[in-house]
Amino acid sequence: MAETIYSGLTQLGAATSIPASPDDAVIEKVPNPEPNTRYLVRFAAPEFTTLCPLTGQPDFAHLVIDYVPGEFLVESKSLKLYLASFRNHGAFHEACTIAIARRLVAEISPEWLRIGGYWYPRGGIPIDVFYQTGPAPEGLWLPDQGVASYRGRG
């Protein structure tokens, strides 16, 4: 079989279990097929779950990850497995959101990245966490993340 940019991937197309923890997760990358074009990639994870580190109760968030690729793209199945690895991991909302951003920056070295963590209420108070690596690149079309602030049932 001919060697391709996808040949080194170990998770895509294979049965792969959810990693036991975020530290155990492998984030895979592929070369950016459009390295001379500035464009935005968006991942939305509307059913992200983790655990409160003190009570062990589940916490839920809608994550929106936007990035401008540099040399690499994140392979989406590996990202899905990485995010799923938080389901038995205990950490505060802020720690989870920032850890995800920093891990992606470390793994794929994007030109720019931002994450919006829209967390559902804990103790009656929703917490939203936002992080970005710096100002958005000039001229980048950057749509709104599309997640409204928490309004309850109204």
Phi, psi and omega in degrees: 000141182289143177288133177230177178293347182261357187299330182276357182287136183251345186254323183294128179082005180234153173293123185223127179274161179291130179300151182292335180204163176303325179294331180277344184289143176254121175261119181262157181223157175229154177300142177293120181287348180232062187294342180259013179238129176273119180213163182255137172246134180236132170243133174242132178236085186284354182234037179292135178227149174208186181240146171295131183289345181260317184261340184078002179286151181287145173238146185232144179214159169250111180261141172231120182245120177245136174211153173257115183297146168262242180285337187231157169251149172279136178283127193293325179294320179294325176294317179301316179293321177299311180297321179294334181293346178282349188296335176245021184254133179262119177196152176292160182307314183298315181296317179298311184299312182291323178299319179297313180300311183295322179295317179296318178299316180295324185278319188242355179046060180291159174296324181201148179212144169220153177224138171246121176253106182259095188270139177285158188303140170236123182064028178084001182236117173285146179236125175250136182236129182233140180212143170213157186282349181161189178298146176297144178302140181298137178084358180284131172283115185236092181291157174303149181289345171077013178249116181288153172301151184297131181236003183072218183272357184270000000 
